[in-house]
Amino acid sequence: MRIRLVATTALAAGALTALSAVPAQAAEYDSALKIRGIQYDAPGSDSNRCSGGNTAEEYLTIKNYSRSTTVNLKGYVVKDAAGNKFTFTASHTLQPGDYVKLRGGNGADSDTKNVVYRDNCNFMWNNDKDTIYVYKPSGSRADVHSYTKSGSDPDRNGYITFHG
């Protein structure tokens, strides 16, 4: 009886060790900076004209979820599945809890208005499905999310929240 108890205890301990070795959220990245949400489909008919178009209505919201660390976006890269990318070339500081909207089109970047423009009048995000990648200046991933219009946006308003 004692041999069975020891074997059972060892087996249970091994199972617990195996379970604890697997991270609870394997898809999460160790980064203060995360994608809060995306307006992947600009309201109205898509028009990527620089004058009178609506690419500025398509945006990605990136938030600093840290409680104590300030993040400078300079050098961060945002990409989609097709390889379209935007690199933050200027300093843009996010205090803990602060966010920035990365908008399409042209405009004046503003820390006080929490906006950075891609200075590109083409739409970056697909209206049916896409994958969004955010890379740190070191090249490691800060966050990644995929979406489909049918599976990720039940109210079909063109906006998806990833991290509240």
ROMI-964086 format. One line per field, with one value per atom (N, C-alpha, C): residue number from 1; residue in three letters; atom name; x, y, z. Coordinates in nm, 3 decimals. Atoms other than C-alpha are relative to their C-alpha. Example, Ala and Ser with C-alpha at 12.3 -4.5 7.8 and 13.67 -1.06 7.14 Angstrom:
2
nr: (1:1:1:2:2:2)
rest: (ala:ala:ala:ser:ser:ser)
atom: (N:CA:C:N:CA:C)
c1: (0.089:1.230:0.090:-0.082:1.367:-0.077)
c2: (-0.119:-0.450:0.120:-0.119:-0.106:0.109)
c3: (0.000:0.780:0.000:-0.006:0.714:0.073)
***
This chain:
164
nr: (1:1:1:2:2:2:3:3:3:4:4:4:5:5:5:6:6:6:7:7:7:8:8:8:9:9:9:10:10:10:11:11:11:12:12:12:13:13:13:14:14:14:15:15:15:16:16:16:17:17:17:18:18:18:19:19:19:20:20:20:21:21:21:22:22:22:23:23:23:24:24:24:25:25:25:26:26:26:27:27:27:28:28:28:29:29:29:30:30:30:31:31:31:32:32:32:33:33:33:34:34:34:35:35:35:36:36:36:37:37:37:38:38:38:39:39:39:40:40:40:41:41:41:42:42:42:43:43:43:44:44:44:45:45:45:46:46:46:47:47:47:48:48:48:49:49:49:50:50:50:51:51:51:52:52:52:53:53:53:54:54:54:55:55:55:56:56:56:57:57:57:58:58:58:59:59:59:60:60:60:61:61:61:62:62:62:63:63:63:64:64:64:65:65:65:66:66:66:67:67:67:68:68:68:69:69:69:70:70:70:71:71:71:72:72:72:73:73:73:74:74:74:75:75:75:76:76:76:77:77:77:78:78:78:79:79:79:80:80:80:81:81:81:82:82:82:83:83:83:84:84:84:85:85:85:86:86:86:87:87:87:88:88:88:89:89:89:90:90:90:91:91:91:92:92:92:93:93:93:94:94:94:95:95:95:96:96:96:97:97:97:98:98:98:99:99:99:100:100:100:101:101:101:102:102:102:103:103:103:104:104:104:105:105:105:106:106:106:107:107:107:108:108:108:109:109:109:110:110:110:111:111:111:112:112:112:113:113:113:114:114:114:115:115:115:116:116:116:117:117:117:118:118:118:119:119:119:120:120:120:121:121:121:122:122:122:123:123:123:124:124:124:125:125:125:126:126:126:127:127:127:128:128:128:129:129:129:130:130:130:131:131:131:132:132:132:133:133:133:134:134:134:135:135:135:136:136:136:137:137:137:138:138:138:139:139:139:140:140:140:141:141:141:142:142:142:143:143:143:144:144:144:145:145:145:146:146:146:147:147:147:148:148:148:149:149:149:150:150:150:151:151:151:152:152:152:153:153:153:154:154:154:155:155:155:156:156:156:157:157:157:158:158:158:159:159:159:160:160:160:161:161:161:162:162:162:163:163:163:164:164:164)
rest: (met:met:met:arg:arg:arg:ile:ile:ile:arg:arg:arg:leu:leu:leu:val:val:val:ala:ala:ala:thr:thr:thr:thr:thr:thr:ala:ala:ala:leu:leu:leu:ala:ala:ala:ala:ala:ala:gly:gly:gly:ala:ala:ala:leu:leu:leu:thr:thr:thr:ala:ala:ala:leu:leu:leu:ser:ser:ser:ala:ala:ala:val:val:val:pro:pro:pro:ala:ala:ala:gln:gln:gln:ala:ala:ala:ala:ala:ala:glu:glu:glu:tyr:tyr:tyr:asp:asp:asp:ser:ser:ser:ala:ala:ala:leu:leu:leu:lys:lys:lys:ile:ile:ile:arg:arg:arg:gly:gly:gly:ile:ile:ile:gln:gln:gln:tyr:tyr:tyr:asp:asp:asp:ala:ala:ala:pro:pro:pro:gly:gly:gly:ser:ser:ser:asp:asp:asp:ser:ser:ser:asn:asn:asn:arg:arg:arg:cys:cys:cys:ser:ser:ser:gly:gly:gly:gly:gly:gly:asn:asn:asn:thr:thr:thr:ala:ala:ala:glu:glu:glu:glu:glu:glu:tyr:tyr:tyr:leu:leu:leu:thr:thr:thr:ile:ile:ile:lys:lys:lys:asn:asn:asn:tyr:tyr:tyr:ser:ser:ser:arg:arg:arg:ser:ser:ser:thr:thr:thr:thr:thr:thr:val:val:val:asn:asn:asn:leu:leu:leu:lys:lys:lys:gly:gly:gly:tyr:tyr:tyr:val:val:val:val:val:val:lys:lys:lys:asp:asp:asp:ala:ala:ala:ala:ala:ala:gly:gly:gly:asn:asn:asn:lys:lys:lys:phe:phe:phe:thr:thr:thr:phe:phe:phe:thr:thr:thr:ala:ala:ala:ser:ser:ser:his:his:his:thr:thr:thr:leu:leu:leu:gln:gln:gln:pro:pro:pro:gly:gly:gly:asp:asp:asp:tyr:tyr:tyr:val:val:val:lys:lys:lys:leu:leu:leu:arg:arg:arg:gly:gly:gly:gly:gly:gly:asn:asn:asn:gly:gly:gly:ala:ala:ala:asp:asp:asp:ser:ser:ser:asp:asp:asp:thr:thr:thr:lys:lys:lys:asn:asn:asn:val:val:val:val:val:val:tyr:tyr:tyr:arg:arg:arg:asp:asp:asp:asn:asn:asn:cys:cys:cys:asn:asn:asn:phe:phe:phe:met:met:met:trp:trp:trp:asn:asn:asn:asn:asn:asn:asp:asp:asp:lys:lys:lys:asp:asp:asp:thr:thr:thr:ile:ile:ile:tyr:tyr:tyr:val:val:val:tyr:tyr:tyr:lys:lys:lys:pro:pro:pro:ser:ser:ser:gly:gly:gly:ser:ser:ser:arg:arg:arg:ala:ala:ala:asp:asp:asp:val:val:val:his:his:his:ser:ser:ser:tyr:tyr:tyr:thr:thr:thr:lys:lys:lys:ser:ser:ser:gly:gly:gly:ser:ser:ser:asp:asp:asp:pro:pro:pro:asp:asp:asp:arg:arg:arg:asn:asn:asn:gly:gly:gly:tyr:tyr:tyr:ile:ile:ile:thr:thr:thr:phe:phe:phe:his:his:his:gly:gly:gly)
atom: (N:CA:C:N:CA:C:N:CA:C:N:CA:C:N:CA:C:N:CA:C:N:CA:C:N:CA:C:N:CA:C:N:CA:C:N:CA:C:N:CA:C:N:CA:C:N:CA:C:N:CA:C:N:CA:C:N:CA:C:N:CA:C:N:CA:C:N:CA:C:N:CA:C:N:CA:C:N:CA:C:N:CA:C:N:CA:C:N:CA:C:N:CA:C:N:CA:C:N:CA:C:N:CA:C:N:CA:C:N:CA:C:N:CA:C:N:CA:C:N:CA:C:N:CA:C:N:CA:C:N:CA:C:N:CA:C:N:CA:C:N:CA:C:N:CA:C:N:CA:C:N:CA:C:N:CA:C:N:CA:C:N:CA:C:N:CA:C:N:CA:C:N:CA:C:N:CA:C:N:CA:C:N:CA:C:N:CA:C:N:CA:C:N:CA:C:N:CA:C:N:CA:C:N:CA:C:N:CA:C:N:CA:C:N:CA:C:N:CA:C:N:CA:C:N:CA:C:N:CA:C:N:CA:C:N:CA:C:N:CA:C:N:CA:C:N:CA:C:N:CA:C:N:CA:C:N:CA:C:N:CA:C:N:CA:C:N:CA:C:N:CA:C:N:CA:C:N:CA:C:N:CA:C:N:CA:C:N:CA:C:N:CA:C:N:CA:C:N:CA:C:N:CA:C:N:CA:C:N:CA:C:N:CA:C:N:CA:C:N:CA:C:N:CA:C:N:CA:C:N:CA:C:N:CA:C:N:CA:C:N:CA:C:N:CA:C:N:CA:C:N:CA:C:N:CA:C:N:CA:C:N:CA:C:N:CA:C:N:CA:C:N:CA:C:N:CA:C:N:CA:C:N:CA:C:N:CA:C:N:CA:C:N:CA:C:N:CA:C:N:CA:C:N:CA:C:N:CA:C:N:CA:C:N:CA:C:N:CA:C:N:CA:C:N:CA:C:N:CA:C:N:CA:C:N:CA:C:N:CA:C:N:CA:C:N:CA:C:N:CA:C:N:CA:C:N:CA:C:N:CA:C:N:CA:C:N:CA:C:N:CA:C:N:CA:C:N:CA:C:N:CA:C:N:CA:C:N:CA:C:N:CA:C:N:CA:C:N:CA:C:N:CA:C:N:CA:C:N:CA:C:N:CA:C:N:CA:C:N:CA:C:N:CA:C:N:CA:C:N:CA:C:N:CA:C:N:CA:C:N:CA:C:N:CA:C:N:CA:C:N:CA:C:N:CA:C:N:CA:C:N:CA:C:N:CA:C:N:CA:C:N:CA:C)
c1: (0.083:0.000:0.087:-0.088:0.282:0.065:-0.062:0.446:-0.099:0.102:0.120:-0.019:0.019:0.079:0.117:-0.118:0.434:-0.004:0.006:0.390:-0.109:0.111:0.053:0.037:-0.042:0.196:0.103:-0.101:0.496:-0.063:0.069:0.267:-0.079:0.077:0.041:0.093:-0.096:0.343:0.057:-0.050:0.476:-0.102:0.106:0.141:-0.012:0.007:0.131:0.119:-0.118:0.485:-0.019:0.022:0.392:-0.102:0.102:0.081:0.053:-0.049:0.264:0.107:-0.102:0.532:-0.063:0.068:0.272:-0.057:0.053:0.198:-0.152:0.146:-0.165:-0.049:0.040:-0.182:0.118:-0.115:0.065:0.007:0.000:-0.041:0.038:-0.034:0.033:0.150:-0.140:0.361:0.029:-0.043:0.556:0.033:-0.017:0.506:-0.104:0.095:0.348:-0.089:0.070:0.242:-0.082:0.088:-0.058:-0.104:0.107:-0.324:-0.128:0.127:-0.635:-0.118:0.108:-0.856:0.035:-0.022:-0.887:-0.131:0.109:-1.127:0.051:-0.055:-1.045:-0.079:0.085:-1.332:-0.053:0.042:-1.371:-0.148:0.142:-1.734:-0.019:0.030:-1.890:0.071:-0.067:-1.760:0.148:-0.144:-1.386:0.046:-0.059:-1.205:0.139:-0.137:-0.828:0.061:-0.052:-0.800:0.057:-0.061:-0.569:-0.086:0.087:-0.814:-0.145:0.141:-1.167:-0.021:0.014:-1.097:-0.025:0.028:-1.168:0.101:-0.100:-0.844:0.033:-0.027:-0.802:-0.102:0.102:-1.119:0.032:-0.048:-0.932:0.119:-0.108:-0.711:0.021:-0.041:-0.531:0.029:-0.027:-0.533:0.099:-0.104:-0.217:0.008:0.005:-0.214:0.118:-0.102:0.054:-0.074:0.071:-0.088:0.083:-0.084:0.198:-0.057:0.042:0.126:0.109:-0.110:0.468:0.102:-0.102:0.668:-0.050:0.028:0.667:0.063:-0.049:0.709:0.014:-0.022:0.862:-0.022:0.035:0.716:0.106:-0.102:1.020:0.065:-0.059:1.139:-0.098:0.102:0.821:-0.052:0.049:0.683:-0.137:0.131:0.322:-0.009:0.011:0.262:-0.133:0.115:-0.024:0.049:-0.036:-0.032:0.066:-0.057:0.056:0.137:-0.132:0.370:-0.002:0.007:0.241:0.046:-0.051:0.418:0.011:-0.022:0.451:0.101:-0.099:0.751:-0.014:0.002:0.727:0.143:-0.134:1.026:0.029:-0.016:0.966:-0.031:0.032:0.954:-0.147:0.139:0.600:-0.012:-0.006:0.581:-0.140:0.125:0.302:0.025:-0.005:0.266:-0.081:0.083:0.118:-0.149:0.142:-0.243:-0.035:0.022:-0.200:-0.009:0.017:-0.281:0.029:-0.015:-0.223:-0.085:0.072:-0.440:0.089:-0.077:-0.237:-0.101:0.101:-0.451:0.062:-0.041:-0.428:-0.010:0.009:-0.407:0.110:-0.099:-0.217:-0.057:0.042:-0.229:0.117:-0.105:-0.034:0.000:-0.014:0.092:-0.012:0.021:-0.002:0.000:0.001:0.088:-0.124:0.115:-0.192:-0.131:0.121:-0.451:0.015:-0.026:-0.296:-0.018:0.015:-0.270:0.132:-0.112:-0.003:-0.060:0.049:-0.073:0.106:-0.093:0.079:0.054:-0.038:0.113:-0.003:0.023:-0.020:-0.151:0.145:-0.363:-0.060:0.054:-0.396:-0.045:0.047:-0.593:0.102:-0.096:-0.372:-0.069:0.067:-0.625:-0.106:0.101:-0.841:-0.135:0.134:-1.216:-0.057:0.054:-1.268:0.079:-0.084:-0.972:0.142:-0.139:-0.617:0.067:-0.077:-0.343:0.083:-0.072:-0.187:0.118:-0.120:0.169:0.056:-0.072:0.341:0.135:-0.135:0.719:0.071:-0.083:0.949:0.119:-0.120:1.255:0.106:-0.097:1.461:-0.034:0.043:1.260:-0.087:0.087:1.077:-0.144:0.142:0.698:-0.049:0.067:0.505:-0.143:0.138:0.158:-0.036:0.051:-0.027:-0.145:0.141:-0.397:-0.047:0.065:-0.591:-0.149:0.144:-0.948:-0.064:0.083:-1.223:-0.128:0.122:-1.525:-0.114:0.110:-1.760:0.019:-0.022:-1.594:0.037:-0.051:-1.448:-0.084:0.077:-1.698:-0.149:0.140:-2.047:-0.099:0.095:-2.213:0.030:-0.037:-2.041:0.019:-0.021:-1.951:0.141:-0.135:-1.593:0.101:-0.093:-1.439:0.007:-0.022:-1.288:0.087:-0.081:-1.157:0.076:-0.082:-0.869:0.034:-0.031:-0.752:-0.079:0.086:-1.001:0.071)
c2: (-0.119:0.000:0.124:-0.115:0.238:0.029:-0.017:0.185:0.067:-0.063:0.273:0.146:-0.137:0.588:0.088:-0.075:0.703:0.019:-0.009:0.628:0.097:-0.090:0.808:0.145:-0.134:1.109:0.055:-0.042:1.124:0.032:-0.023:1.098:0.131:-0.123:1.378:0.122:-0.110:1.599:0.028:-0.018:1.540:0.068:-0.064:1.636:0.148:-0.141:1.957:0.079:-0.067:2.043:0.025:-0.016:1.986:0.110:-0.104:2.203:0.138:-0.132:2.486:0.050:-0.042:2.491:0.069:-0.061:2.597:0.134:-0.129:2.971:0.005:-0.009:3.055:0.069:-0.072:3.298:-0.001:0.018:3.170:0.106:-0.099:3.432:0.140:-0.132:3.726:0.024:-0.039:3.911:0.086:-0.078:4.066:0.141:-0.136:4.426:0.091:-0.098:4.734:0.053:-0.055:4.844:-0.108:0.098:4.661:0.070:-0.048:4.701:0.003:-0.014:4.836:-0.033:0.025:4.827:0.053:-0.043:4.892:0.037:-0.036:5.078:-0.043:0.058:4.851:0.037:-0.038:4.966:0.141:-0.140:5.344:0.015:-0.022:5.458:0.059:-0.049:5.525:-0.080:0.065:5.429:0.031:-0.019:5.376:0.089:-0.091:5.658:0.037:-0.027:5.676:0.122:-0.126:6.016:0.082:-0.082:6.242:0.121:-0.114:6.527:-0.050:0.041:6.439:-0.148:0.143:6.070:-0.023:0.029:5.891:-0.096:0.089:5.704:0.040:-0.042:5.912:-0.060:0.062:5.740:-0.145:0.133:5.410:0.017:-0.022:5.384:-0.121:0.101:5.158:0.071:-0.060:5.243:-0.088:0.069:5.146:0.065:-0.053:5.180:-0.051:0.039:5.176:-0.053:0.063:4.929:-0.007:0.001:4.975:0.094:-0.087:5.126:0.100:-0.087:5.289:0.034:-0.020:5.277:0.089:-0.085:5.553:-0.065:0.063:5.424:0.105:-0.085:5.619:-0.088:0.080:5.492:0.003:-0.011:5.593:-0.137:0.128:5.283:-0.116:0.105:5.078:-0.013:0.027:4.917:-0.067:0.061:4.833:-0.057:0.066:4.583:-0.072:0.086:4.394:-0.130:0.131:4.042:0.009:-0.014:4.166:0.066:-0.063:4.340:0.151:-0.146:4.698:0.040:-0.034:4.876:0.150:-0.137:5.199:-0.005:-0.010:5.291:0.137:-0.126:5.554:0.055:-0.055:5.769:0.116:-0.112:6.057:-0.047:0.030:6.052:0.032:-0.019:6.011:-0.078:0.061:5.941:-0.033:0.043:5.741:-0.023:0.018:5.780:-0.125:0.114:5.486:0.030:-0.016:5.442:0.084:-0.086:5.675:-0.084:0.071:5.578:0.095:-0.078:5.693:-0.068:0.053:5.655:0.020:-0.003:5.569:0.003:-0.021:5.710:-0.002:-0.010:5.682:0.145:-0.136:5.989:0.090:-0.101:6.309:0.089:-0.090:6.534:0.035:-0.042:6.691:-0.094:0.084:6.446:0.088:-0.080:6.560:-0.087:0.069:6.433:0.038:-0.045:6.641:-0.059:0.061:6.492:-0.151:0.145:6.143:-0.057:0.047:6.106:0.007:0.005:6.007:-0.041:0.032:6.003:-0.079:0.081:5.748:0.077:-0.077:6.018:-0.087:0.087:5.766:-0.009:-0.005:5.793:-0.135:0.133:5.420:-0.064:0.073:5.202:-0.109:0.102:4.969:-0.131:0.119:4.729:-0.049:0.060:4.490:0.002:-0.006:4.515:-0.137:0.133:4.138:-0.076:0.068:4.004:0.052:-0.043:4.090:-0.043:0.023:4.040:0.125:-0.121:4.332:-0.042:0.028:4.309:0.132:-0.114:4.557:-0.052:0.041:4.525:0.109:-0.092:4.684:0.044:-0.043:4.879:-0.111:0.111:4.567:-0.105:0.099:4.367:-0.109:0.100:4.150:0.048:-0.035:4.139:0.058:-0.058:4.362:-0.054:0.049:4.239:-0.043:0.044:4.063:-0.043:0.041:4.015:-0.019:0.023:3.871:0.026:-0.020:3.953:-0.043:0.019:3.860:0.079:-0.079:4.074:-0.085:0.086:3.780:-0.057:0.064:3.635:0.093:-0.088:3.932:0.125:-0.124:4.210:-0.031:0.043:4.082:0.111:-0.108:4.424:0.065:-0.044:4.489:0.152:-0.144:4.849:0.037:-0.026:4.812:0.025:-0.022:4.847:-0.125:0.117:4.568:0.043:-0.025:4.594:-0.128:0.115:4.363:0.001:-0.016:4.488:0.121:-0.109:4.700:0.116)
c3: (0.000:0.000:0.000:-0.007:0.081:-0.135:0.132:-0.261:-0.094:0.085:-0.439:0.035:-0.045:-0.230:-0.045:0.044:-0.307:-0.151:0.146:-0.679:-0.043:0.032:-0.689:0.032:-0.039:-0.506:-0.099:0.096:-0.742:-0.135:0.127:-1.046:0.005:-0.016:-0.916:0.002:-0.005:-0.841:-0.139:0.138:-1.193:-0.088:0.079:-1.344:0.035:-0.041:-1.139:-0.055:0.054:-1.248:-0.149:0.144:-1.614:-0.026:0.019:-1.578:0.031:-0.038:-1.407:-0.097:0.097:-1.681:-0.121:0.113:-1.940:0.044:-0.041:-1.924:-0.017:0.003:-1.851:-0.126:0.121:-2.145:-0.096:0.087:-2.401:-0.109:0.107:-2.658:0.048:-0.053:-2.426:-0.006:0.002:-2.459:0.121:-0.116:-2.174:-0.046:0.049:-2.279:0.063:-0.053:-2.126:-0.112:0.114:-2.474:-0.069:0.063:-2.618:-0.088:0.087:-2.884:0.081:-0.075:-2.713:-0.090:0.094:-3.021:-0.137:0.138:-3.392:-0.067:0.091:-3.619:-0.137:0.122:-3.913:-0.124:0.113:-4.133:0.028:-0.018:-4.159:-0.035:0.029:-4.143:-0.140:0.135:-4.483:-0.107:0.113:-4.824:0.005:-0.003:-4.834:-0.115:0.099:-5.013:0.050:-0.044:-4.993:-0.069:0.055:-5.160:0.115:-0.105:-4.964:0.033:-0.024:-5.004:-0.007:-0.004:-4.894:0.024:-0.028:-4.824:0.148:-0.141:-4.497:0.063:-0.060:-4.423:0.144:-0.139:-4.103:0.097:-0.086:-3.973:0.030:-0.030:-3.975:0.096:-0.096:-3.666:0.090:-0.096:-3.424:0.131:-0.131:-3.053:0.075:-0.075:-2.866:0.137:-0.136:-2.488:0.082:-0.097:-2.219:0.123:-0.110:-1.966:0.128:-0.119:-1.721:0.106:-0.110:-1.379:0.036:-0.043:-1.349:-0.109:0.103:-1.675:-0.113:0.116:-1.936:-0.122:0.122:-2.293:-0.110:0.116:-2.582:-0.123:0.117:-2.910:-0.111:0.105:-3.115:-0.023:0.037:-3.300:0.001:0.005:-3.244:-0.143:0.135:-3.561:0.010:0.012:-3.649:-0.142:0.131:-3.932:-0.010:0.023:-4.089:-0.064:0.054:-4.236:-0.137:0.135:-4.586:0.001:-0.010:-4.459:-0.007:-0.008:-4.470:0.139:-0.133:-4.189:0.020:-0.043:-3.999:0.113:-0.107:-3.787:0.066:-0.075:-3.515:-0.005:0.016:-3.616:0.096:-0.093:-3.375:0.142:-0.140:-2.997:0.026:-0.043:-2.868:0.131:-0.132:-2.496:0.051:-0.062:-2.335:0.148:-0.146:-1.960:0.036:-0.040:-1.765:-0.018:0.025:-1.874:-0.122:0.116:-2.174:-0.127:0.127:-2.534:-0.115:0.122:-2.890:-0.108:0.116:-3.198:-0.121:0.123:-3.507:-0.114:0.105:-3.790:-0.138:0.139:-4.164:-0.044:0.054:-4.385:0.050:-0.039:-4.320:0.108:-0.107:-4.018:0.087:-0.094:-3.737:0.121:-0.120:-3.474:0.123:-0.121:-3.127:0.125:-0.129:-2.781:0.080:-0.079:-2.629:-0.052:0.057:-2.867:-0.018:0.007:-2.848:-0.140:0.137:-3.225:-0.076:0.093:-3.475:-0.135:0.134:-3.850:-0.076:0.079:-4.086:-0.120:0.119:-4.357:-0.125:0.114:-4.605:-0.017:0.023:-4.763:-0.038:0.026:-4.833:0.130:-0.118:-4.595:0.034:-0.043:-4.391:0.037:-0.053:-4.241:-0.096:0.087:-4.441:0.069:-0.056:-4.394:0.034:-0.027:-4.386:0.107:-0.099:-4.184:-0.012:0.002:-4.089:0.130:-0.122:-3.832:0.025:-0.040:-3.643:0.088:-0.078:-3.512:0.051:-0.055:-3.281:0.048:-0.035:-3.249:0.079:-0.077:-2.993:-0.086:0.075:-3.117:-0.008:0.000:-3.029:-0.104:0.098:-3.286:0.059:-0.062:-3.033:-0.003:0.005:-3.038:0.131:-0.116:-2.804:0.010:0.001:-2.911:-0.142:0.130:-3.192:0.018:0.000:-3.271:-0.143:0.129:-3.562:0.018:-0.006:-3.648:-0.132:0.118:-3.890:0.023:-0.013:-3.959:0.055:-0.042:-3.910:0.141:-0.128:-3.599:0.114:-0.105:-3.410:0.023:-0.006:-3.474:-0.011:0.009:-3.386:-0.031:0.030:-3.407:-0.135:0.136:-3.746:-0.012:0.006:-3.657:-0.045:0.048:-3.782:0.108:-0.111:-3.434:0.087:-0.085:-3.222:0.118:-0.119:-2.864:0.033:-0.037:-2.772:0.149:-0.142:-2.432:0.047:-0.046:-2.237:0.061)
***
